Amino acid sequence: MESHISAQSTRANAAGDAQLPQVGEPRNPGMELDLDWALGLQANTSAIERRCATLPGRRSVKKEYQAAWLLKAITCIDLTTLSGDDTAGRVRRLCAKARQPVRADILQALGTPDITTGAVCVYHDMIAPAVAALKGTSIPVAAVSTGFPAGLSPFHLRVAEIEESVKAGAHEIDIVISRRHVLSGNWQALYDEMKAFRAACGDAHVKAILATGELGSLRNVARASMICMMAGADFIKTSTGKESVNATLPVSLVMIRAIRDYHERTGYRVGYKPAGGISKAKDALVYLSLIKEELGDRWLQPDLFRFGASSLLGDIERQLEHHVTGAYSAGYRHAMG
Ligand SMILES: O=C[C@H](O)COP(=O)(O)O
C-alpha cells in the first residue's frame, strides 16, 4: 500500500511554500481493476430523481447558520477561469480574490478574517502567474489538463501535458477522461488511461473529470466513477463546465454513492467536485446538505470537497454582505477577474 501522503505534504512539496492544514487523510492508492464490482453497479433513475427533487424544496438554513454554511462553501471553491482570453492580469485579480474572497470588513464582522478559497483553477499557461500571485499562501493551484475539455489529443501529449503542468508548479491536476471509452464499454482502456494520468501527476493530486453530460446514462456515470477511483483518482469531478449539461443533483447523488461504496470497501476517501453552472449561493447550500447527508461531515472539508465555479463566489459574497449590512449590492460589484 502506498504511504499515507497528506494533502499538506503533497502540496508543500510541489509548491515549495504552500502549507495546507494537516488533515492526515491517506491518499487513495487505487486497486486492481475489479470489473465485476464496477459492472454490477446500477442506477435507479426514477428513485434518484425522486430523492433529488426533495432537496431544493426544503426549508433552507437561515441567518447566522446560513452565513456559516456560505463561509464553508467559500473554503471549498476552486475559483476558476478557463477562457481563451485569459491573461496574467486576469489570473492575478482572480488570485487576489482567492486570497481575500469577501470584503475585509464583512469577514471581520463574521469573525473569519483569514478565510480563502479552496484553490485557483486555470489552464496550463496561467499556472506561473497563479503560483506567483499565491506565493506565501496555502492556496493550491489546480490546472486543467489532458487536452481539456475534449481530451482528444494524442495520448502521449496528454501525459506530457500533465508532467509539464506539475513542473510549472500546479499542485492539483484536473484531467478529462476519454468519454469514448465509457460509451463503447472499454473499461480496461479507461482504467489504464486513468492509471497513467495518476502516475504522471506524481505528488500532485488528480481530479478525474467524467464529463457526465456526455456519458449517456447514470449507470455509466456510476461505472466510470468507480473505475477512476480504482485507478487512483484523488477526486472525481462531474464536468468541464463546457458540456451542454454540467453538474446536476442526480449525477452528484450517483457519484457520491460510488464514493461511499468505494470507501466502505477499501477504507479510502475520494473527494468530490461538482463543476459547471453552479453560480447561486442557494444551490451551493443544496450541494453541501447533500454531501452532509450522504457522506457525512468529514467530506465537507476542502481536501475532500470542492465546487468548480467561476461565478459562485460573487453571489455568496452578496448574500454575506446582506447578512452583515442588511442591504444587497449590485452584482457588478463582485467581479471575479
Ligand atoms: O471546473 C470549473 C468549471 O469550468 C466552471 O464552470 P462555470 O464557469 O460554469 O462556473
The ligand as an SDF file (V2000), in Angstrom:
LIG
                    3D

 10  9  0  0  0  0  0  0  0  0999 V2000
  -14.3500   23.4910  -13.3250 O   0  0  0  0  0  0  0  0  0  0  0  0
  -14.9330   24.5390  -13.3660 C   0  0  0  0  0  0  0  0  0  0  0  0
  -15.8700   24.9690  -14.4030 C   0  0  0  0  0  0  0  0  0  0  0  0
  -15.2490   25.1290  -15.6320 O   0  0  0  0  0  0  0  0  0  0  0  0
  -16.5240   26.2500  -14.0050 C   0  0  0  0  0  0  0  0  0  0  0  0
  -17.7470   26.3420  -14.6360 O   0  0  0  0  0  0  0  0  0  0  0  0
  -18.6550   27.6710  -14.5040 P   0  0  0  0  0  0  0  0  0  0  0  0
  -17.9360   28.7530  -15.2670 O   0  0  0  0  0  0  0  0  0  0  0  0
  -19.9570   27.2910  -15.1140 O   0  0  0  0  0  0  0  0  0  0  0  0
  -18.7810   28.0300  -13.0490 O   0  0  0  0  0  0  0  0  0  0  0  0
  1  2  2  0
  2  3  1  0
  3  4  1  0
  3  5  1  0
  5  6  1  0
  6  7  1  0
  7  8  2  0
  7  9  1  0
  7 10  1  0
M  END
$$$$
